[in-house]
Amino acid sequence: MKPIILVMLFSLLTINLLAQQKLNVKGQLSGITSFSPDNDLDWFVGGRYIPEASFKIRLDSIHNLNFNVALNMDASLLFHPFSNSETDGNIDPYRIWVRYTGKQYEIRIGLQKIDFGSASVLRPIQWFNEIDPRDPLAITAGVNAFLGRYYFKNNANIWLWGLYGNEDPRGFDIAGTYKKDPEFGGRFQSPVPKGELAVSYHHRTADATNIFPSPDLEQIPENRLGLDGKWDVGVGLWFESAYIKKEKNLGEQFLGTLGIDYTFPVGSGLMLVVEHMYIEYALDGAGLNAKANTSAINLSYPIGFFDNLSVFATYSWEAEAPSLFVNFQHDFRKVTTYLMAYYTPSTTLNFGNEDSDFVSNFTGPGLRLMVLFKH
């Protein structure tokens, strides 16, 4: 993968010189440390740098070519005072794509982020990323994909996509993807009175051998249907749902979220978001029917121009397990700091798979400090 990255970088620089376009280079450097006393006094220290290079070639007054390359470079130390400490470090491609845009359409090919839906926290159709709502940086791995979008004059739009070579679980996936088979799907979104409504479809071949090492579970055709809508009627109202059907009699899954938001006229404006998610999984052949309910509340309040306080809490009704995450943000001239306090039970809802950037194996109470510098 690293030679491919170098070739892409060299190609971008060459094309940029030939086209006499200005190369835009930026990046974000973040450092993080956290302490959780319920985990044998484990102390975590990590750093991440995401450099990004992009430029645009204007073909005419309507058509453009855009190029983007970004890397994800991270290193971490997990300190155990009574045993050997653990270190880790990686350099991975983060985004590598080219985009062609016209008057009412765009086509993007490469390693990219694909995101849609109405929900903001508990997201049934978070099919292609693993954004953790507690993460201020919203870091997520990309997918190797083709994405085409067409925008109608009445603000309706249609999406078509194809994916290949992606194997890791994403969002609320339990099983990974069989990377040798392509994935494909689409989405149609249309304005409706006081809001918008959308329907989405996706097909993939799931690979459940990461759960049960059986050849029969390596290639499982799977179809997904999503429906979501959002309205502004004085308060924000939305719903988001997904129905997932696996072949080979491996079950059906339904995920549904209802949400509301409102900004109270208190001081600078107190923003409240409330969502509730219902999940049901049925495996008729084994007589299995599992259900789960989770509620989430997100409060955000700006304290002046440079400070913001947010509180994020969830409650799992079946497990009777609450979680709490408090984040105080302060903006300096070139640096942003985040001071976080949290309580995470072992049975809390997992917002992303265990490889996502913000998920920690720590449980119980803890403190976390993050410092972000952008250039």
Residue pairs with C-beta under 8 A, 6 or more apart in sequence:
1 92
1 93
2 91
4 93
5 69
5 71
5 93
5 96
8 69
8 96
9 53
9 69
12 23
12 53
12 55
12 67
12 69
13 23
15 57
15 67
16 23
16 55
16 67
19 55
19 57
21 55
21 56
21 57
22 55
23 53
23 54
23 55
24 53
24 54
24 55
25 51
25 52
25 53
26 51
26 52
26 374
26 375
27 49
27 50
27 51
27 52
27 374
27 375
28 49
28 50
28 137
28 372
28 373
28 374
28 375
29 47
29 48
29 49
29 372
29 373
29 374
29 375
30 47
30 48
30 49
30 137
30 370
30 371
30 372
30 373
31 45
31 46
31 47
31 48
31 370
31 371
32 44
32 45
32 46
32 47
32 48
32 368
32 369
32 370
32 371
33 43
33 44
33 45
33 46
33 368
33 369
34 43
34 44
34 360
34 362
34 366
34 367
34 368
34 369
35 42
35 43
35 44
35 366
35 367
35 368
36 42
36 44
36 360
36 362
36 363
36 364
36 365
36 366
37 364
37 365
37 366
38 362
38 363
38 364
38 365
38 366
39 361
39 362
39 363
39 364
40 80
40 81
40 82
41 80
41 81
41 82
42 78
42 79
42 80
42 362
43 78
43 79
43 81
44 76
44 77
44 78
44 79
44 360
44 362
45 76
45 77
45 79
46 74
46 75
46 76
46 77
47 74
47 75
47 76
48 72
48 73
48 74
48 139
48 357
49 73
49 74
50 70
50 71
50 72
50 73
50 94
51 70
51 71
51 73
52 68
52 69
52 70
52 94
52 95
53 68
53 69
53 70
54 66
54 67
54 68
54 69
55 66
55 67
56 64
56 65
56 66
56 67
57 64
57 65
57 66
57 67
58 64
59 65
62 102
62 103
63 100
63 101
63 102
64 100
64 101
65 98
65 99
65 100
66 98
66 99
66 100
66 101
67 97
67 98
67 99
68 95
68 96
68 97
68 98
68 99
69 95
69 96
70 93
70 94
70 95
70 96
71 91
71 92
71 93
71 94
72 90
72 91
72 92
72 93
72 94
72 139
72 141
73 90
73 91
73 92
74 88
74 89
74 90
74 357
75 87
75 88
75 89
75 90
76 87
76 88
76 89
77 85
77 86
77 87
78 85
78 86
78 87
78 88
79 85
80 86
92 141
93 111
93 142
94 111
94 141
94 142
95 110
95 111
95 112
95 113
95 142
96 110
96 111
97 108
97 109
97 110
97 111
97 112
98 108
98 109
98 110
99 106
99 107
99 108
99 109
100 106
100 107
100 108
101 107
104 150
104 151
104 152
104 153
105 148
105 149
105 150
105 151
106 148
106 149
107 146
107 147
107 148
108 146
108 147
108 148
109 145
109 146
109 147
110 144
110 145
111 142
111 143
111 144
111 145
112 142
112 143
112 145
112 147
113 128
113 129
113 140
113 142
113 143
114 127
114 128
114 129
114 143
114 145
114 147
114 161
115 126
115 128
115 129
115 131
116 125
116 159
116 187
116 189
116 198
116 200
117 123
117 124
117 125
117 126
117 226
117 228
117 240
118 198
118 228
118 229
118 230
118 238
118 239
118 240
118 259
119 125
119 228
119 238
119 240
119 257
119 259
119 275
120 133
120 259
120 261
120 273
120 275
120 298
121 133
121 259
121 273
121 275
121 296
121 298
121 312
122 257
122 259
122 275
122 276
122 277
122 294
122 296
122 349
123 171
123 240
123 257
124 172
124 226
124 240
124 241
124 242
124 255
124 256
124 257
124 277
125 200
125 224
125 226
125 228
125 240
125 241
125 242
126 170
126 171
126 172
127 170
127 171
127 200
127 202
127 224
127 226
127 242
128 143
128 145
128 163
128 170
128 171
129 140
129 141
129 142
129 143
129 170
129 171
130 140
130 141
130 170
130 171
130 351
130 352
130 353
130 355
130 356
131 138
131 139
131 140
131 351
131 352
132 138
132 351
132 352
132 356
132 357
132 358
132 359
133 296
133 298
133 312
133 351
134 312
134 325
134 327
134 340
134 342
134 351
134 358
135 357
135 358
136 327
136 329
136 338
136 370
136 372
137 372
139 356
139 357
139 358
140 352
140 356
140 357
141 168
141 355
141 356
143 163
143 166
143 170
144 163
144 164
144 165
144 166
145 161
145 162
145 163
145 164
145 166
146 161
146 162
146 163
147 159
147 160
147 161
148 159
148 160
148 161
149 157
149 158
149 159
149 160
150 157
150 158
151 157
152 158
154 190
154 191
155 191
155 196
156 188
156 189
156 190
156 191
157 188
157 189
158 186
158 187
158 188
158 189
159 186
159 187
159 188
159 189
159 200
160 185
160 186
161 184
161 185
161 186
162 182
162 183
162 184
163 182
163 183
163 184
163 204
164 179
164 182
164 183
165 179
166 177
166 179
166 183
167 176
167 177
167 178
167 179
167 207
168 176
168 177
168 353
168 355
169 175
169 176
169 177
169 210
169 353
170 353
171 352
172 255
172 279
173 353
174 208
174 211
175 206
175 207
175 208
175 210
175 211
175 217
175 220
176 206
176 207
176 208
176 210
177 183
177 204
177 205
177 206
177 207
178 204
178 205
178 206
178 207
178 218
178 219
178 220
179 207
181 204
181 205
181 219
183 202
183 203
183 204
183 205
184 202
184 203
185 200
185 201
185 202
185 203
185 224
186 200
186 201
187 198
187 199
187 200
187 201
187 226
188 198
188 199
189 196
189 197
189 198
190 196
190 197
190 198
192 229
192 231
194 231
194 232
194 233
195 229
195 230
195 231
195 232
195 237
196 229
196 230
197 227
197 228
197 229
198 226
198 227
198 228
198 229
199 225
199 226
199 227
200 224
200 225
200 226
200 227
200 228
201 223
201 224
201 225
201 226
202 223
202 224
202 226
203 221
203 222
203 223
203 224
204 222
204 224
205 219
205 220
205 221
205 222
206 219
206 220
206 221
206 222
206 246
207 217
207 218
207 219
207 220
208 217
208 218
208 220
208 250
209 215
209 217
209 218
211 217
216 248
217 250
220 246
220 247
220 248
220 250
221 246
221 247
221 248
222 244
222 245
222 246
222 247
223 244
223 245
224 242
224 243
224 244
224 245
225 242
225 243
226 240
226 241
226 242
226 243
227 239
227 240
227 241
227 242
228 238
228 239
228 240
228 241
229 238
229 239
230 236
230 237
230 238
231 237
231 238
235 260
235 261
235 262
236 259
236 260
236 261
236 262
237 259
237 260
238 258
238 259
238 260
239 256
239 257
239 258
239 259
240 256
240 257
240 259
241 254
241 255
241 256
241 257
242 253
242 254
242 255
242 256
243 252
243 253
243 254
244 252
244 253
244 254
244 255
245 252
245 253
246 252
246 253
249 283
249 284
249 285
250 283
251 281
251 282
251 283
251 284
251 288
252 281
252 282
253 279
253 280
253 281
253 282
254 278
254 279
254 280
255 277
255 278
255 279
256 277
256 278
257 275
257 276
257 277
257 278
258 275
258 276
259 273
259 274
259 275
259 276
260 273
260 274
260 275
261 271
261 272
261 273
261 274
262 271
262 272
263 269
263 270
263 271
263 272
264 270
264 271
264 272
266 301
267 301
268 301
268 302
268 303
268 304
269 301
269 302
270 299
270 300
270 301
271 298
271 299
271 300
271 301
272 297
272 298
272 299
273 296
273 297
273 298
273 299
273 300
274 295
274 296
274 297
274 298
275 295
275 296
276 293
276 294
276 295
276 296
277 293
277 294
277 295
277 296
278 291
278 292
278 293
279 291
279 292
279 293
279 294
280 289
280 290
280 291
280 292
281 288
281 289
281 290
281 291
282 288
282 289
282 290
283 289
291 318
292 316
292 317
292 318
293 316
293 317
293 318
294 314
294 315
294 316
294 317
294 349
295 314
295 315
295 317
296 312
296 313
296 314
296 315
297 311
297 312
297 313
297 314
298 310
298 311
298 312
298 313
299 310
299 311
299 312
300 308
300 309
300 310
300 311
301 308
301 309
301 310
302 308
303 309
305 331
306 330
306 331
306 332
307 328
307 329
307 330
307 331
308 328
308 329
309 326
309 327
309 328
309 329
310 326
310 327
310 329
311 324
311 325
311 326
311 327
312 324
312 325
312 326
312 327
313 322
313 323
313 324
313 325
314 322
314 323
314 348
314 349
315 321
315 322
315 323
316 322
316 347
316 348
316 349
319 345
319 347
321 345
321 347
321 348
322 343
322 345
323 342
323 343
323 344
323 345
323 348
323 349
324 341
324 342
324 343
325 340
325 341
325 342
325 344
326 340
326 341
326 342
327 338
327 339
327 340
328 338
328 339
328 340
329 336
329 337
329 338
330 336
330 337
330 339
334 373
334 374
334 375
335 371
335 372
335 373
336 371
336 372
336 373
336 374
337 369
337 370
337 371
337 372
338 368
338 369
338 370
338 371
338 372
339 367
339 368
339 369
340 367
340 368
340 369
340 370
341 365
341 366
341 367
341 368
342 365
342 366
342 367
342 368
343 364
343 365
343 366
344 360
344 362
344 363
344 364
344 366
345 363
345 364
346 363
350 359
351 359
352 358
352 359
353 359
354 361
